[in-house]
Amino acid sequence: MPSLDRVLNPKTVAVIGDKKASGYMWLKSLETFTGNLYSVQLDEKEIPGIEELGVTNYSSLGEIPEPVDFVVCAVPRQVSPFIVKDCVANDVGGVTLFTSGFAETGEEEGKVLQDQIEEMAREGDLALIGPNCMGLHIPGLGIRFNRDQPAGTTGDVGFISQSGTHGMNFSLTGAAQGVICSKLISFGNGIILEAADYLEYLADDDDTKFIGMYIEGARDGPRLIKALRYATSKKPVVTWKGGQTAAGSRATQSHTASLATNQAVWESIVRQCGALAVDSLDEMVDVIKTLRLSKPAKGRGVGLLAMTGGQSVVMTDAFAKEGWDVPTLSDTSYEKFSEFFNVIGGSYQNPLDMAGTIGQDPKNFDKILEILEEDPGLDALVMELSATFMARRWKDKPEELERLLDSIVNFRDRSDKPILTVLHPSHLEAEALAARLKLQERGIAVFANFERAANAMAKVATLGESDS
């Protein structure tokens, strides 16, 4: 297999076939690239627009005055074999074939063209990514395939995606929640390099601390299992499989020409390899966010901190449904709470209804956390932050939110028990968003509802349980 070192750490990039009709999508996305960016375009009508972007255009790869590490190919499928041949001839490090219309179509012409490309790439030892994919997103190097993707910062999450859309959505949705990629690879049909190759690479990549993967199928199942087991021995891996139903399995064939795996078999493989399985983009982001920002709970006892009685009830239901125990507290905890807790409109049972107690004296929140930290029946804490009641107050008195966040951070840093927060959408969404961003800036895991928090924490807890 070709080496991935050069293509995933490029110093020079060339885009072949970008056009005004597509808004020069690739060249504009790559404006942030920290190395040298070139264009290869023969159509004279397109060249002025390319040069207006400040990109030098050449008529062939061979004319570019330095070695090219990474090529983005956006040409019709009939032209693709010529581009691959040219990449091999010019010792290019690797190429992404954005071009689609190959084996995934089921058409004979598409299959023949894909076979031609595969044969040339293998003989030339070319790192070919795709076809039918978006390719690479490496924020630290400013490599993007969408102009809204982060650039100029290096994250710690490696993401492998057989779907370009899911890869793009993970990078965008994740970034909005503080999850930035180290390297993201969308690999489509994966005729040369597939998920196993990228798993092995990211497992050894120093910038990558966590790995996420969306996959529809594999050409070599045993090798994928071996790579998955190797990766989980190095760092946490979260998998999301497309084609979980009979209808979905058929769809994978027309999407990436993948041979689907039975869902029950796949889930068994994931468990045996020590990885985590999720079923959606939201769950992928939630679980990785929890892995990054929270310790695994060492047991299933959870302390729930709510601001109102009604929320304390539905919060308990959400966590109990995910297998969490919401136990009564120790006699010592109840004795300590009785000394200061405001029971008028509140409760210090588990769950706690504590808005009145915190409002009475902000220092009471620290007392609450100290008592729950020492309670032997609790392995984790989850706190509701009520934007409905507090968003306007936080806007008018930001120091109150800062004091609350200080307490949560202090607990997180000193305690072996993880703490997560839930901040529901609000009628004052601008103010609620500002509070969410504050939580993210402090490295506090925050979720949009109880169910997502309960599920993510349960998934991550299985890692802690397997280690114990």
N, C-alpha and C positions, 0 to 999 in steps of 0.2 A: 504494500500500500504506500502511496506517496506521503511524504512528510507534510504535516500541517503547520509546522513552525513558521515557515516563511509567509504563507497566505494569511495566517491569523495574526501576524505581526508585520504588516506591510509598511514599506517606506515609500513605495510608488504605486499608484492606482491608475488604470486606464479604463475609460468607459467607451464601449463600442456600440454605436447605433442609437444614441440618445437623440430625440427629436423634439422640435418645438411643439408638435401636436400633443405630446405627452407632458408639455410644460418643462421640458428638460429635467424630468423627475430625478434622474440619477445624478446628473451634474450638480443640480441645486442641493440635493440632499447631502452630497459629498463636499459642499463648500467648506465644511468645518474640518475636513481631513487635514491632519497635521503634516502630512508629507506632500509629495508632488503629485498633482492631479493632471491627467491628460485626457484628451478625447481622440477617438478614431472615427472619422466620418467621411464618406466619399461624396455624399450629396451636397453639391455646392450651395444649394438653397438653405441648408441647415448651418453652414459654417459661420456666417456672420452672427447669428444668434448665440452660437457657442462662444465665439470670441468676445462677445459683449459680456459674457459671464466672467471674462478674465482667464479662460481656459485655452491653452494652446491645442490646436487640432492638427492631427497628422492623418495621412491617407492610409497608413498601415502601422501595425505594431513595430515592424522592423525599423521604422523611421524615428521612433522615440529614442532620444539620446542616452538613455540609461536603462538598466534592467527593470522589468515590470514585475512587481510581486503579486499583484492582484488585478484581475480583469473582470469587469461587469459586462456581460454580453446581452444586449437587448435588440436582437435582430430576428427576422422571420426564421421559422424552423428550417427552411430549406437552405439557409445560409449558414446555419450553426456549425455544420461539419467543417466548413472552410475556416471558421473562427477557431475552432478547437485545433485544427491542423496548424494554424498560424501560431497559436499559443505554444504548442509543442515545439515548433521550429524556432521560436524565439526564447525558449527556456523561461516561460512565464511561471511564477510560483503556483498560481491557482486561478481558476476562473469560475465565476457564478454564471450559470445559464438561466437568466430570468425567463427566457423563451420557453413557451409551453407548446402543447400540441404533439406530444410524443406518445409513448406507450399508453399513457393514461386515457387517450381518446378511444382506444380499441381499434383504430384504423391501421391498415397494413402499412401505409406510408409512414405514419408516426413511429411504428415499431421498427421499421427498417432504418429510419434516420437515427433513432435512439441507439440501435445496435452499432451503427457506423461510428457514432460519437464515442460510445463506450469502448469500442475496439481501439480507436486512435488514442484515447486518454490512457488506457491501460498500457499500451505499447510505449507511449511517451512518458509514463510515470507522472502524469499531470493530476494535480489535486483539483478534480472537477466537482463543484458543488451544484447539485441539481441533476437534471434540468427541472423546469417548472417550479421555481422557488424564488425567494427574495434575497437569499444570500446572507451577507454579514452585517451585523451591527456591533461595533466595538466603540463604546462611548469615549474611552480614554484616548483613542486615536481620531475621534471625530468621524468614524465611518458609520454611515446611516443609510437606510433605504426609505426613510420617511423623514421629512423635515421637522416633524414634531418630536422625534426621538432625542434623548439627551445627548449632549456632546461636551467634551472638556472635563469630564469627571469619570473616574473609574469605580464601578460598582463591584460587588462581590458575588453576584449570582450568574452562573453560566446557564444559558437556556438553549435547548436543542428543540427544534420544531420542524415536523414534516409539513406543516402548513405555514405559509407566509403570513396569512392574516392572524393566526393565533400567536405567532412570534411577534408580530408588530403590536398586537393588542396587549400582550404581556409586557412588552417594553414600555408602552405608553401608560397602561393602567397601573402597572407596577411602579413606574416612576412617580405617578401622582400620589402614591402611597409610600414613597420613600424607598422603594425597591429598585435599584439600578443594576443593570447587567454589567458583568465583566466582559463577557463575549456572548453574542447570540448568533446561532447558525440556523437559518431556514434552509432545509436541504431537499425538499420536494421528493422527486422520484428516487433520488439517492442511488444512481446506477454505479458509481465508483465508491464514493464515501457515504456511509449511512450512519445511523444512530450510534452503533458500537464504536466507530472510529472517533466520534466526537465525545462520547462518554469517556473513553480512555484518555483523550487529550485533556479534557476538563478536570478529570480526576487528578492529574499531575500539574495542573496550572496553578501557580502560586496566587494569582489574582482571584481565583474562584474558590469561594468557601462553601457554596451551596449550589446544587444543580437541579434544574427543572427540565422536564422533557415532555413534549407532546409527540405521540407516535401513533401511526395507523397500522403499521405492519413492518416486518423485517424479512429481508432476503435470506439471512442466515440466522435462524433462531438461536441455536446453541451459542454462537459467537456473541449475540446480543446479551444473553443470560450471563455469559462469562464476563463481559464488559460491565454489565450492571452490578454484578457481585464485586468486581474490582473497584468500581467507583464508590459503592457504599462502604467499602472498607476504608476509604479515605475521607469521605465527607457525606453529609446528608443528601439524598436524592429523592425528588418528588416526581412521580410519573402521572401522566394523564393520557389515557388511551382513547382515540377516536374509533368509532365503529363498534360500539358496545352491544348493539342490537343487530338482528338479522338485516334490517333495512340499512342501518349504519354501515355494516360490513360491505354491503353492495356499493354504497356510496364511496368507500375508500378506494375501490377499484377504479372508479372513474375520476377520482381526485388525484391520487398519486400512484395508481397502478399497484397498490399494496395488497398483499395476501394477508387477510385479517386473521387474527388469532382469537379463539374462543375466549370470551370475557372471564369466565370462571378460571380457566387455565392461566390467563394472564395475571389475574389477581393473586393466584397461588404462587406464581413465579416471583411477583413483586415482593410478597411477604417473605418467601424463602431467601431472597437476595438481600433483605434488610432495607428495602426502599419503602416509600410511602406512596399510596395510590389516591388520586383525587379524580373528580368527575367533571370539573368545569374550570374555566379561566378564573372565576372569582375564588374558587376553592384553592387553586394553585397559588394565587397571590396571597391569600389568607394564610396558608400553611407556611409558605416560605417567609412571609413577614413574621410569623410567630417563631419560626426557627431562628431567624436573625436576631430578634429582639427579646426573646424570652427563654428561660431555662425550661427543660421538660419537667413536668410535675412528677414527683416520685411516688405518687399514689393518686387515688381518685376522689379524695375529699376536697371540696371547694367551698371557700367562703365567699358569699355574694353580698356586695355592698350596693344597695339601691337608694334612690333619693325619695321614692314614694312607695306606698304600700302596694298599689296596683302593679307597678313595675317589678316589685320584689317577687310577686306571685308568678308572673309570666317568665321572669328571669329564671326562677327555680325550675319551672317546667322545661324550658329550653335546655338547661344543663342536665337535668335528670334524663331527658330523652336521649342524650348523647352518652349516657352511661356514667355520668358524674354523680357522686354521693353528696348531698347537701345535709351534712350531719348537724345534730345539736352540738353546741359548744361545751367545753368543760365547765365544771362548777367554778373553777378559779376564774375563767373568763367572765362568767356571769356576775360573779362577785365584784370584779373590777369595773365592769360596765355599769353596775348599779350605783356606783359612786358618782357618776357624772352624766350618764346618758339621759337625754330628754325623751321620756316615754309618752309625752303628750303629742299624739299624732306620729309617733315613731315606735321602733321596736329594736331590741338588741338580740333577738333570736337570730338564727341563720336561716333565711337571709336577713340582713340588717336594713332597716328603714331609717336613714340617718341624717336627712336634710336638716331637720330642726336642730340636731345636736351640733352639726358642723357650723350652721348659721349662728348658733349661740356663742360659739368660740372656735375660731379656725384651728386652734391648737388641739382641739378634741379629735381632729382627724388623725393627727400623729399618735394620739393615745389609742385610737381604734386600731390602727395598723400594728402598733406594738403588741396589743393584746392578741390579735389574730395571728401575728407572726409566731407567738409562743404557744398558741393552741395546738395540742398534739394531734387533733383530728383533722387538721386542714393541711392540704398539700399545695394549694394554689388559691389566689384571690382574683376576683373579677369585680371591677367597679363600674357602675353606670354613672356617666356624666350627663346630666339632663340639660340638653340645649334648650328644651322647651321652656324650662324655668330660669335657666341661668345665662343664656346667650347674651341677652341684652345687658345683664348685670356685668358679665365679663367684658363687654365692650366699654361700659362706663367705668368699670373698676378693674382694669387688667391685672392689677397687683393681686387680686383675689385668685385669679386663675393661675398666675405664676406661683403663688404660695402653695396651691393645691398640687401643681406639677412638681414643685420642689419636694414635697412629701412623697409623692409616688416614686420619683427618681431615687430618693434616699432609701426607700424601702427596697426598690429593685436592686440597687447596688450592694446592699448589705445582706439581703435575705436569700436563702436557698429556695424560697418559694416564689414561683413566677407570679407576676401580676399583669393582668390585661385590662383594657378599658373598652367601654362601649359608648359611643356617642351617636345616637340616632339622628337621622335627618330632621330638620327643624323648619318651622314656619319662618324662622329668621336664618335662612340657610347661609347667607353671607357671613354672619357672625359665627355660626356653627362651623363653617369651613375654616375660618380663622383659628378657631379653637383646635380643630383637627390638625391643622398645620403646625400649631404649637406643640401638640403631642408628638407629632412625627419628628420635629426638630429636636425634641428631647430624647428621641429613641424609645418612645413608649408605644407599644402595640395598641392600635385603636381600631375598632370594628364598627360597622354600620348597624348591626343588630345583634341580639343575644345569640341567635341560632348560629350565625357565622363564627362568632367567638367561641362558642361551645364546641363546634365541630373542629375548628382549627386546633384548639388546645387539646382535644381528644386525640387527633391524629398525631400531634407531636408527642403527646404523653406515651404513645406506644413505643417510641424510641427509648424513652427513659425506663420504661418497664422492661424492655428487652435487654437493657444494659445492666439492670439490677440483679 
